């Protein structure tokens, strides 16, 4: 009996740790397929084909009674959401990862809550009261996160060879050419995160008008697939890029679609309802550590001191922002009712895990207190 109780308590932790391994695997497999010549445009499209096929049946069956009527304003928002995350975010991210490394890219994703906070301030979804500690913590955490990103970008430092494989000599030729792309890759990653943050903010508004999370997810996947196909046809004139066989290309599309848009969607939804979105968010730096280890072993990636220092600052900033947001998420019943009446918007708590499901439901965002908690 005691063992069963212990296992039940440990289940959310085991689920989230397992999920981080799943996401780290996606980073590695995606980067392998990109390095072998797969177009990042095509990878994004195929991923959303898999995600649409996976999620649409559940949306049709489970939400047939609660799905609101589709209107033109809602559809236009869905088109914008389909562009912001599946097209802009994922293509910029994959390109940034290709120019830098899987480890570097997974570290920069931890900036997401801070960037979302900045954008929410711009759109007046969030206010800052420096007299309150948790409110000031969000600003301090955001500043630390930005500082960490600048350190990662501008300071490389000596190579840290954890595995003592002597990768310095093997990778030297690659390093010289990669240096030219490092800043470009970082800019793509930042554009990706801004697109993702914009997605969360627009999604929070859309869910208020269209409170059917599974259906919204399916729509986003479908429109993202169509819009991504159009962008791919414009950018990739060679039709052979669409070719896919029993290789890393198929594995990358299927793995990211199934694991990160299917299993993750389900697991994160359950854990979020049980333990809250902040619990889910707090595991994201683990993915970065696992990715760094897998990258060193599988891809023979090298890590610079600047990346380690920057990553530590980003993670510290992440937890500071998340702590500040967690205090926002503990209002009493009266405060929630007041929010409902006044239509107050809450900044999404976003976790830094990259997946279409993150954009969807119950996965990493607390959208608006009156509606749904995601992630």
C-alpha positions in Angstrom: 0.0 0.0 0.0 2.8 2.4 0.9 4.6 1.6 -2.4 1.4 2.4 -4.4 1.1 5.8 -2.6 4.8 6.6 -3.2 4.4 5.7 -6.9 1.3 7.8 -7.2 3.2 10.8 -5.7 6.2 10.2 -8.0 4.1 9.8 -11.1 4.0 13.5 -12.1 7.8 13.7 -11.6 8.5 10.6 -13.6 6.2 11.7 -16.4 7.8 15.1 -16.7 11.4 13.7 -16.6 10.4 11.2 -19.3 9.0 14.0 -21.4 12.2 15.9 -21.2 14.1 12.9 -22.7 11.4 12.8 -25.4 12.0 16.5 -26.3 15.7 16.2 -26.2 15.4 13.3 -28.6 13.4 15.5 -30.9 16.2 18.2 -30.9 18.8 15.6 -31.8 16.8 13.7 -34.4 15.7 16.9 -36.1 19.2 18.3 -36.2 20.5 15.0 -37.7 17.9 15.2 -40.5 18.7 18.9 -41.1 22.4 18.2 -41.3 21.7 15.5 -43.8 20.1 17.9 -46.1 16.4 17.9 -45.2 14.7 21.2 -45.7 13.5 22.8 -42.5 10.4 24.0 -44.4 9.5 20.4 -45.3 10.2 19.1 -41.8 7.8 21.6 -40.3 5.1 20.7 -42.9 5.4 17.0 -42.4 5.4 17.4 -38.7 2.1 19.1 -38.8 0.7 16.6 -41.2 1.4 13.9 -38.5 0.1 16.2 -35.7 -3.2 17.0 -37.6 -3.9 13.3 -38.3 -3.2 12.6 -34.6 -5.2 15.3 -33.0 -8.1 16.0 -35.4 -10.0 12.7 -34.6 -9.9 13.4 -30.8 -11.1 17.0 -31.4 -14.0 15.8 -33.6 -15.2 13.2 -31.2 -14.4 14.7 -27.7 -15.5 18.3 -28.5 -18.5 17.7 -30.8 -20.9 19.1 -28.2 -18.9 22.1 -26.9 -17.3 23.3 -30.1 -18.4 26.9 -30.7 -19.5 28.1 -34.1 -16.7 29.3 -36.4 -16.8 32.9 -37.3 -14.6 35.0 -39.7 -12.8 36.9 -36.9 -12.0 33.6 -35.1 -10.8 32.0 -38.4 -8.5 35.0 -39.1 -7.0 34.6 -35.7 -6.5 30.9 -36.3 -4.7 31.7 -39.6 -2.4 34.1 -37.7 -1.8 31.4 -35.1 -1.0 28.9 -37.8 1.6 31.3 -39.2 3.2 32.4 -35.9 4.0 29.0 -34.5 4.1 26.3 -37.1 5.6 28.5 -39.9 7.6 31.4 -38.3 8.6 29.9 -35.0 9.5 26.4 -36.1 11.3 27.4 -39.3 13.3 30.1 -37.6 14.1 27.6 -34.8 15.2 24.8 -37.0 17.4 27.2 -39.1 18.9 28.7 -35.9 19.6 25.2 -34.5 21.2 24.2 -37.8 23.5 27.3 -37.6 24.4 26.9 -33.9 23.8 23.6 -32.1 21.1 21.5 -30.5 22.5 22.4 -27.1 22.6 26.1 -27.8 19.1 26.1 -29.2 17.6 24.2 -26.3 19.2 26.7 -23.9 17.8 29.8 -25.7 14.3 28.3 -25.5 14.4 29.0 -21.7 14.0 32.7 -22.6 10.4 32.2 -23.6 8.7 33.2 -20.4 10.8 36.4 -20.2 10.2 37.3 -23.8 6.4 36.6 -23.3 6.5 38.9 -20.3 8.1 41.7 -22.2 5.6 41.4 -25.1 2.7 41.3 -22.5 4.0 44.5 -21.0 4.0 46.1 -24.5 0.4 44.9 -25.1 -0.6 46.0 -21.6 -1.6 42.5 -20.6 0.7 42.7 -17.7 1.5 45.5 -15.2 4.5 45.9 -12.9 4.2 47.0 -9.3 7.7 47.3 -7.8 6.3 47.5 -4.3 5.3 43.8 -4.6 8.3 41.3 -4.5 6.8 38.8 -7.0 6.1 41.6 -9.5 9.6 43.0 -9.3 11.0 39.4 -9.5 9.5 39.1 -13.0 11.4 42.2 -14.2 14.7 41.1 -12.5 14.3 37.6 -14.0 13.7 39.0 -17.4 16.8 41.2 -17.2 18.9 38.2 -16.1 17.5 36.1 -18.9 18.4 38.7 -21.5 21.8 39.1 -20.0 22.4 35.3 -20.3 21.3 35.4 -23.9 23.8 38.2 -24.6 26.6 36.2 -22.9 25.8 33.1 -25.0 25.8 35.1 -28.2 28.7 37.5 -27.7 31.1 35.4 -25.7 32.2 31.9 -26.7 35.2 31.3 -24.5 37.3 28.1 -24.4 35.9 24.8 -25.5 34.7 22.6 -22.6 35.3 18.9 -23.5 33.3 17.0 -21.0 33.8 13.6 -22.6 37.5 14.1 -23.2 37.2 12.9 -26.8 39.6 15.4 -28.2 36.9 16.9 -30.3 39.0 20.1 -30.7 40.9 18.9 -33.6 38.1 17.0 -35.3 35.8 19.9 -35.2 38.2 22.7 -35.9 37.3 23.0 -39.6 33.6 23.0 -38.8 34.2 25.6 -36.0 35.7 28.1 -38.4 32.8 28.0 -40.7 30.3 27.7 -37.9 31.6 30.9 -36.3 30.3 32.9 -39.3 26.8 31.6 -38.8 26.7 31.8 -35.0 25.3 35.3 -34.7 22.9 34.6 -37.6 21.7 31.5 -35.9 21.2 33.3 -32.7 19.1 36.0 -34.4 16.9 33.2 -36.0 16.4 31.6 -32.6 15.4 35.0 -31.1 13.0 35.6 -33.9 11.6 32.1 -33.3 11.0 32.8 -29.6 9.4 36.2 -30.4 7.0 34.3 -32.8 6.3 31.8 -30.1 5.6 34.4 -27.5 3.3 36.3 -29.9 1.5 33.0 -30.5 0.8 32.5 -26.8 -0.6 36.0 -26.4 -2.8 35.7 -29.4 -3.9 32.2 -28.3 -5.0 33.6 -25.0 -7.3 36.0 -26.7 -8.6 33.4 -29.2 -9.4 30.8 -26.5 -11.7 33.4 -24.9 -13.7 33.5 -28.1 -13.3 29.8 -29.0 -12.9 27.8 -25.8 -12.4 24.4 -27.4 -8.7 23.6 -26.9 -8.5 20.3 -28.9 -10.4 21.8 -31.8 -8.2 25.0 -31.7 -5.1 22.8 -31.7 -6.3 20.8 -34.7 -7.2 24.0 -36.6 -3.7 25.4 -35.8 -2.0 22.2 -37.0 -4.1 22.2 -40.2 -3.7 25.9 -41.1 0.0 25.7 -40.2 0.4 22.7 -42.5 -1.3 24.5 -45.4 0.5 27.8 -44.8 3.8 26.0 -44.4 3.3 24.1 -47.7 2.7 27.5 -49.5 5.9 29.0 -47.9 7.8 25.8 -48.8 6.7 25.9 -52.5 7.8 29.5 -52.7 11.2 29.0 -51.0 12.1 25.6 -52.3 11.7 25.4 -56.1 13.3 21.9 -56.3 10.4 19.5 -55.8 12.8 16.7 -54.8 13.0 18.3 -51.3 9.6 16.7 -50.6 11.0 13.2 -51.1 10.9 11.2 -47.9 12.0 7.6 -47.3 12.7 5.2 -44.5 15.5 7.4 -43.1 16.1 10.2 -40.6 13.7 12.5 -42.5 10.7 10.2 -41.9 11.9 9.6 -38.3 12.2 13.3 -37.5 8.7 14.1 -38.9 7.0 11.1 -37.2 8.8 11.4 -33.9 8.2 15.2 -33.5 4.6 14.8 -34.6 3.7 11.8 -32.4 5.9 12.4 -29.3 5.8 16.2 -29.2 2.3 16.8 -30.5 0.6 13.6 -29.3 2.0 12.0 -26.2 3.3 15.4 -24.8 -0.1 16.9 -25.3 -1.8 14.3 -23.3 0.9 13.9 -20.5 1.3 17.6 -20.0 -2.4 18.2 -19.9 -2.8 15.6 -17.0 0.2 16.9 -15.1 -0.9 20.5 -15.5 -4.3 19.8 -14.1 -2.9 17.8 -11.1 0.1 20.1 -10.2 -0.4 23.3 -12.2 1.6 24.9 -15.1 4.4 26.2 -12.9 5.3 22.6 -12.0 5.6 21.8 -15.7 7.6 24.9 -16.5 10.2 24.1 -13.8 11.4 21.0 -15.6 12.4 22.7 -18.9 16.0 23.3 -18.0 16.4 19.5 -17.6 15.8 19.1 -21.3 18.7 21.5 -22.0 21.0 19.3 -19.9 19.9 16.1 -21.5 20.2 17.7 -25.0 23.8 18.8 -24.2 24.7 15.3 -23.1 23.1 13.6 -26.1 24.6 16.3 -28.4 28.1 15.6 -27.1 27.6 11.8 -27.5 25.5 11.5 -30.7 26.5 14.6 -32.7 30.0 15.1 -31.2 28.9 18.7 -30.4 31.3 20.9 -28.6 30.3 23.2 -25.8 31.9 26.6 -25.1 32.3 28.2 -21.7 30.2 31.2 -22.8 27.3 28.9 -23.6 27.5 27.3 -20.1 27.6 30.7 -18.3 24.8 32.1 -20.4 22.7 29.0 -19.9 23.1 29.2 -16.1 22.0 32.8 -16.2 19.0 32.0 -18.4 17.9 29.2 -16.2 18.2 31.4 -13.1 16.2 34.1 -14.8 13.6 31.5 -15.9 13.0 30.3 -12.4 12.8 33.9 -11.1 10.1 34.8 -13.7 8.3 31.6 -13.0 8.3 32.2 -9.3 6.9 35.7 -9.8 4.2 34.3 -12.1 3.4 31.5 -9.7 2.4 34.1 -7.1 0.1 35.7 -9.7 -1.5 32.3 -10.2 -2.6 32.0 -6.5 -5.4 34.5 -6.3 -8.3 33.9 -4.0 -11.8 33.1 -5.4 -12.9 36.7 -5.1 -9.9 37.9 -7.2 -10.8 35.3 -9.9 -14.4 36.5 -10.0 -13.2 40.1 -10.3 -11.0 39.1 -13.2 -14.0 37.3 -14.9 -16.1 40.4 -14.5 -13.5 42.9 -15.7 -12.0 40.6 -18.4 -8.5 41.0 -17.0 -5.9 39.1 -19.0 -3.1 37.1 -17.4 0.2 36.6 -19.1 0.6 33.0 -20.1 3.1 31.0 -18.1 4.9 29.4 -20.9 7.2 26.5 -20.5 10.1 26.4 -22.6 9.4 23.1 -24.1 9.1 23.2 -27.8 6.2 21.4 -29.3 3.0 22.2 -31.1 1.2 20.8 -28.2 2.7 23.6 -26.1 0.8 25.9 -28.3 -2.3 23.9 -27.9 -3.8 23.0 -24.6 -3.0 21.9 -21.2 0.6 21.9 -22.0 2.7 24.9 -20.9 0.6 27.9 -20.7 -1.9 29.2 -18.3 -3.9 31.2 -20.7 -6.4 33.3 -18.9 -7.5 32.4 -15.4 -11.1 32.6 -16.4 -10.7 30.0 -19.1 -8.2 27.2 -19.1 -4.8 26.3 -17.7 -2.5 25.0 -20.3 0.7 22.9 -20.1 
